[in-house]
Structure formats: structure tokens, C-alpha cells
Amino acid sequence: MENVESTQESDVCGWAGLFPVLRGATLNEVVSTLVSFVRDSTPEQIRAWNSSIPLVQIEAGKVLDVQPLAKDYAAVLEYNLPFTQKRADVILLISGAVLVVELKGDGNTGQAYLEQVADYARGLYTNHTLCGPEGVRVHALVVNYGMRSEERREEWLTITNVDKLQEVARFDKPGDHLPIPLKKFLDQYNHQPPPSLVQAVRAYFTNQALPRIKRIDDVTGLALKSVVDGSCYTSAKATETDTR
């Protein structure tokens, strides 16, 4: 029996839940949640959700039918990319990979658009502490669900059609990795790209502290500790000399 859990509430996405939850959710439930999250959603956007989400649910069900471990895979819809005005349509958390999925109904996949989607994947790879060299692979998928498109595969990006979405199994490595837990992926502390200078200044005046950047903190923490310890040692030696 599938272990169906409730959806994960978050301030950084419109909807998030495990594959069994996604497959079992009604379209109205999902779209209503997205509309509440995306306050400026247009009628065109809502029509796109109504058209594309059922297809994603079907493809998630196909993965569940062939991969027993997929009950722990998760989907995140309308994920806010930090320090940008961009949202990824869908993030799929599977064993050994994070897939950034953009859903296209018009088949319009110009080079500028493709580069933008690839940047979404590169951003997660670079700035999310659970992804990248120390964690799992990140790859972008442009999935056509209206007009079909010729399939294409590049280093950071794959163009495919929605009926092939279940083939995410080629990124799947259940024997080597567990999927990133949904709650940890959505934790904003784990996804902190470097802010621009203006963003950092605003954050400083708002919070009286510079934004923490987890990946940089991990790298520089020991170096900073060494500098502080060295300064304390020098100060202590100077005090000792003065008291002689």
C-alpha cells in the first residue's frame, strides 16, 4: 500500500508533495493552491495549469507503477528561484537527480528561452547545498504538451514531449542515492545564491545582518575560525608581554 502523506506547505512554492499525493490530488485542489500562491496569475496561466498538470499527474503515476521507490519521489510546482523574479514550473526530486521541468504548450522553444531554463538548473547546481558536486545531478527538461517538438539532449538540458516524461528513469539511480527529502529541499537555508550588492545592502538595513550564504559559509567557516583564533592568540601574547 502506498504511503500517501499530506502535501508540504511552503512559502517558496505553490504546491509540493510526494508522487502518490500528486497522482491522487484533484485538479481543482492543485490549481486552487497555485492560484492562491501566484497572486497575479492570468486566465492564460490558469488554462495552462488546467491543461498541463493532469498530464504531469499521469506521468508521475507511470513512474510509480514501474519503480517501487518512487513513492518517496516528490514534485514541487511553481518553485520560486531565490533572488529572482522567476519560477520553475515543476521540480522533480528523484533518486540521484533534481529535474527542473518547464512545460510548453505552444512548442515555442527559442534559444534564449532554452538558455534561461538551463540557467535554472545551473543555479540549483551551484547554490543549493544538497545539489551539485557534493550531492545529486541537476538537469533541466523542456516538456512539450501541446505541439510536439523534436527531441534534443544537451549537457544541462533535454527537450522532450510529455508522453516521454516517465523516462526520467534514465536519470534515476535508486541503488546509489535516495531522493532529497522534500522538506529539506524546500528549506530556504539550503538554497541561498549570492545576492546582488543592492540586495545585500537592503537585507543588511532590514535585518541588521548580511544574508547568510550556506555554500560560502561552509567553505569559509574554518578559514574564518583560523583567523579569529590567530588574532586571539596574538592579542593574548601581546598582553602577556606587556605584563612582564
FENUR-V870984 format. One record per run of one state. SS is the DSSP state (H for helix, E for strand, C for the rest). FROM is the first residue (numbers start at 1). TO is the last residue. If there is no record, write none. Layout:
# FENUR-V870984
SS&FROM&TO, SS&FROM&TO
This chain:
# FENUR-V870984
C&1&12, E&13&18, H&19&24, C&25&26, H&27&37, C&38&42, H&43&66, C&67&67, H&68&72, C&73&73, E&74&80, C&81&86, E&87&94, C&95&96, E&97&104, C&105&110, H&111&127, E&128&128, C&129&130, E&131&131, H&132&134, C&135&135, E&136&144, C&145&151, E&152&153, C&154&156, E&157&161, H&162&171, C&172&181, H&182&186, C&187&187, H&188&190, E&191&191, C&192&196, H&197&207, C&208&213, H&214&242, C&243&244
